Amino acid sequence: MNQGIAMANLTINGKSMNVDVEPETPLLWAIRENVGLTGTKYGCGIAQCGACTVHVDGVAMRSCGVTVGEVAGKQITTIEGLATNGVLHKVQQAWINADVPQCGYCQSGMIMAVTALLKDTPKPTDQDINDAITNICRCGTFQQVREAIHAAANA
């Protein structure tokens, strides 16, 4: 018996919306395909690389590894919702100032992971960064990332 499509109510970037997907659908696909927010990237599909990182109730989560059913009714923030009133978040601005992105593919997930780190640890040490930021950047911009994290922490 086919259960068919169900209606999920998601709150993404402060906006409540109904999305027609099965509860087992990865949040990543609902964000990208159903809502049309493409800043959250598909990388590995197994919650390892971090390109799909979003915040769920303020906690950084890899959206390919969490289902719509698990996050219904929670506050979801994507990279598109990070800036406030057209002003970049301090991490986004630090990224620009430190010239972090090369290809840029992993950057939205990395920025989301870093904003969560700074919320919990406002002045992270290099070891805090090593422990918390496990996102993968194929371009190897990890030194610029570290520089940007420290700059944002001091902003």
ABEGO torsion letter per residue (X at the ends): XBAEBBBBBBBBGGBBBBBBBBAABBAAAAAAAAAGBAABBBAAGAGAAGAABBBBGGBBBBAAABBAAAABGBBBBBAAAABBGGBBBAAAAAAAAAGABBAGAAAAAAAAAAAAAAAABABBBAAAAAAABABBBAAGAAAAAAAAAAAAAAX
